């Protein structure tokens, strides 16, 4: 039977804040679903418009800063953690990628191009080829280097903090404050936990409709609340078991399995599909994206306001969990390996998804097999339905749809088991104390039940608006993390 005993090693502040956040958010959203969503949307618009430049410029600076750290002598420093396992390059890469990406990657890899193609920038509004090239390039930008740099910054900040003080608590307050008491600490812990929970909530609102749509199509079951709930329970059992077993026996194995399945799936789609078309139309957008990287990064446009700000906010929100987890699995690796591994392994994995699935969708459109832009413009079906129709329209579509569904479930679980593990780790007073299995399972339940409740009753949009609202102070906390890295690097070199 599940029992949660008070342990003197627990950080009661973190556990209490998690409870209070979940109860407060649920009470607010459930009291007036439509009204709360409208209020949060208004606040979101205010922050998105007024802080757009901060998101763009600071995110680009983070990317440049990490490159400088990796190429400097600091990059040679190696992370040595007591009582932490060392992993092979494959397992480390699998966990790094799986914790940063979820089923949402499969979702947007297939259909994100539609949002740009159907709403072209003025410079390409009358240029079909130019519009299509831009539509291929922007998803690569949003899932590439800058996003993974945002993920990686807390990793490096936590790594340097542990080099100087091995028993540091891996929360914002744990590495930014000397005094571990008081209001400032509670505010920092609140932002740390709130970011993880809102980021997880957005992941659920995107992933479960997709998983339910796949299950509905494969088994010819009507898509309804019961099916959504069944998918939720299945995922909860899988990632709850994974986090309960721990990193070695659970998370590592699930992540390895996930990456193997993904590579097989993408390879088969590439080989049996329009191979030449995918290859040709994957290379050109990558070159175009890199040649326009600075412009994409710092220039304002309707894409940056509607899409880039949201993506960077999402990365900022998930970065505390992703960064902390990467530290946990990076024992024995150098700072340079961690930075370049995060940037290039993460980006390459995303580029493969977008190149193969996105270009397959575009191929179906250009060859009059599935007119996704027309379906999208009609607004009659959700994007998850377009994803399912896309997979079904390729060779061996039914088989690939089953594989797609399995990978979506595992992808979602690999993201949530690592987030649950990190929340449990943050609930310990120092990094050396391994969180108990019951505590890890407790956070797995907390991470999914409340967001799912709000999503099922129609309040899922609230998480999207909360995500950006929460990420605004995280922008400035990331500046503090940069300062923390510099200070700890100086201390480490002096010692």
Phi, psi and omega in degrees: 000141183285122178230139180243101183264144178289124183246134181297344179273353181283146172271094186299330179301314181296315181296317181295317180297322178300312178301310184297320179298312183296318181293316181295314180297315180299315182299318182293311183290316184290335181292329180201088188301310182291314182295318180295321178296320179294320179295314180294324177296320178298316178294320177302311180301319180299311182290320181299319181286314187279340181246012182306311182299323179296315177302312186293308187290315182293322178297319179292322178296320178301316178300312180295319181300316181293324175298318179297315179298316182296321184275348179277172175303336178299333181297339181280342181299142185245140181272118179240113186245131178290140174062023176242138183287156171254141186240153175296164181299321181295312181295319179297314180297319181297314181291320179302312183288318185293325180287332181273337183239148177229198180298339179300331178296317177298320180298301186284334177302326185277325192234356184298328181303332181298321183298325180276319182297320181279352180223066188292152172292157183302325185292341181235014184298333179249018183234099184302309183296319179294321178296318181292321179296316178295323180292331176281327187281322185296319175300323177299320179294316185289335181253015187253222195301313184295317178300316179289333174294319177299318175300319190283333184303310177300327178303311182291322178297315178293322181298313179293324178297319180289329176297324181270329181217092188299340181260020179300146173275127186275069170227170178302314182294326183297329182250347182258341184242140172280319179272113184270029176226161174107177186295318183299319179298316181296323178295315180296319178295322178298317179293321179298311183285317180300322178298314181296317183291320178290322176298319177295322179298318178296319178301320179293317183295335178271323190278315186293321174301323178293312180298317178296320180297320179294312180300318179301316183287317183295317185257006180054046179252139179296132181283116180211185184296326179294319178294317178300316181294320179297319177297320178298312181298318179300312180295320180297319179297317183293306185281336173295318177296318181298312182289330178295320180287338178099184185292310186294309187272338184246291188297316181298314182294319180293320179294317177299315178299319180299312182294321178298314179299317181298314181297320178296314182299309182296321179297317181292319177298319180295316184287317184274349182262202180282076189304310182296318180298315180298315182299308182300316186271005172263326184288313183299314179297327178296315177297319179296318180297315181290325179291337179248020189298316181295319179296315177300325188284322190238351182268140179278142174200175178292337175287319181293322182287316184277331188240306186298316179301316180296315180298313180296323176298320179295316177297316179301319182291320181277343186303320179302317180289313181297314181298317180294320180294317180300322176300316182300331185253009185252022179302130179090355181262151180279162176302321180296316178298318182296314182294306182293326176298314180297311184294312190268321176294314179299312182294317181299317178300318179292319179299322179296315178299310184293317181298317184278308184286317180296315181288332173296317178298317180292322177300316179299324178291313184290341179254019174058034177264318178214113182272077182300318179302321179291317179297318180296317182293330182292330180071013183278337180228159178283163179298329180297328177291321177296322177299312181298316179296324179297310181296321180292336185276351180270171178303139182057038187303319182294320178295315180295328179293322176297314178298317180301317180295316179298317180294321179300317179296313182293320179300315179299317183292323179292333176285317186281330178292322178290322178295320178296318180297320182289319176299320177294321177295318179295336180278003175262151184288336174209165190292333185289337182276119179284128179295142181293162179297319180297322179293320178296318180292323177302314180288331175298318178293315182296326185291334188245328187295309184292314175300322180294320179302312180295321181295316184295332180264010173096013182256017184300329180299333182301325181294326179295318180288320178298326182304310181290320179301315180291330186283343181300307176296335179293332176304313184282332173294325177295328173296319177296325178294322176299314178298320179298318178299315181298314181297314181292326177295319178296314179299317183295318180291324178292324182284000000 
